[in-house]
Amino acid sequence: MTYLIYARKYRPDTFEKLIGQKPVVQTLQNAIKNDRIAQAYIFSGMRGVGKTTAARILAKTLNCQHGPSPTPCNKCEFCKEINEDRSVDVLEIDGASSRGIDAVRELREGVKYKPIRSRYKVIIIDEVHMLTPEAFNALLKTIEEPPPHTVFIFATTEFHKVPATIISRCQHFEFKKISHKDIIKHLLQIAEEEKIKISSFGLNLIAEAADGSLRDAQSLLDKAVAFSGEVINDDDLKEILGTISRDFLFAFSGSILQEKPDEVFPLVEKVIENGYDLRFFYKELIQHFRNLLLVKSVQDPQDLLPLNEEDMKVLKEEAQKASQEELLRYLVALQQGEQGLKFSSHPRIYLETFLVKLCHFKQITSLKDIMKEFEIIKKELKSPSGKSFTRENSQNQEDFQENLPPEAPNQKINEIISEDTGEEKSKREREIETALKDPSIQSFMDTFKAKVLSVEPIKGTNKKDK
Ligand SMILES: [Zn+2]
């Protein structure tokens, strides 16, 4: 018997078996039941989530000897032909390799004729966004006046690149990312069927690496079996996936959370020694901090983060080293740093300095504390020498002081400085100059500059996440 890769062997042959796309399936099945078949469909979504599989199943529902039926029999000749890629009436075209005008012209010629044996001619164009503009134009003419008994199904991973003129003539279905849970469930089924031994940690590793693509998960399992045989141990799997070992990530979070910048340099050295890509490592580190924040924030994280008991315990212990607010700030800062790392011409130095900065994060006073200090200094300003800093014309000096917006002290200071006009201005300027010479003001300004203006992550925490 020839060897079939899992993605082929376990390709769903009915809508019921299609994983994670319930709304799409239900709508398509209803359309067939009610004889409301569109002439052109567009299936969009990331790779490996079932778009072309759904297209083939749709072709079978249309052409099954016992159909059109929402549940093709998979036994009749028509179904079998489609399952075995040899139906003369179901054409599958790869938009990436046949992207030119000639391919589409050929197609237009082809669809002029009735289906040879089946009820419908079904044209599936995968990666349709790759077609050239000329090819799209030719295609548009065909779907504007579609030949009867022809159904087009376009699949794309980049929906935004498909011209609006095409989209407007199609029924659009958005395919979702496959959930972590569904991927693991499916991998478990394959493992059972194939008598493969793999730990739940291993299954999680694969699901995480596949990141929503069922096909990627299947081919990673293929790879693992090819590498280790039927018993897949965790270390082999890590090697195949090139995953950053968990211990590594904990070493990094440990040095950050326990404020040990001296540990950063040897750790980065190790990352490089191990041949990890720095940007890949960084992504994993973000994921790790996300997991820390998650176990810190959610009462029962097991559902969102399927880890075994031991791993969950270790993660929770690590999260104990910081407050939820601190973890949030680390995570925001890490995310903001990602672009910088991506474009840095010295990624290693960028990474080192960034991580050292994170190690000092806890010492950086929160904005709340700075505002407390600000309030104290404001009170000091009420002393006779400081009075000049408040609005003279204000009916109620107290009100004015209360109404300082807490989130933008620097803006308020600028306002105070620039608000008055005319003759008063020079007098005011002199007053401000005097005030600025006051040691308490100077020390405040210094603290302010050091703590707020130089620390981007804090500003980010407040401004981001609109
Ligand atoms: Zn059939």
Residues whose N, C-alpha, C, O or C-beta is under 5 A from the ligand:
A	BS01	ZN	C64 Q65 H66 P72 C73 N74 K75 C76 C79
